[in-house]
Amino acid sequence: MDRSSRVLSLSGWSGIWAGLVALLATGIAYQKTAAVPFAAGAAISALVDELALLAVLTLIVAVTGAFYFSYRKNKKQGQRTFNAAARKMIISMCIPMLAGGWMCGVFMMNADFGYIVPTMLVVYGLTLINSSKYSISDIRWLGLFEVLLGCIAFLKPEWHLYAWGLGFGVLHIIYGFIMWYKYDRKGA
């Protein structure tokens, strides 16, 4: 019964991949922001556009890799990747993620940049917590840490880039290794 109601075949490598992609994006963002520390006007607008594009590309590459590693694991185990539980999980993730993306877009349009990273972390964390009912319960812990980190980031704007790298990068790598150790290593 548990197999049919939960997505059990998320690969630990998916988390590791997502974390590595996020750390690479954090490094690129750091270089871009360091190059224009006191920019104004058009330079800020161009930087914001570049960082928004970087965030979208990071999401696409991370999700594509996560799908690939999970698909590969499912194929080895003779399981379907998109069962009813997977569809429910995707829907439960898309709704808050789209709302959070819309909020971040509004913050960008209004030049409220201090809210973007904390909102990303909190919304993503809440998304994981919400989705944990369709997946392994361990994902709830990742979500709780993301929410906590996002709440801290609201208080410390100077730490935003580090919080983003820690939340989407380091925490995903740690989570991925834990999932690999608990669920994947036996079949590797």
Disulfide bonds with the S-S distance in Angstrom:
none
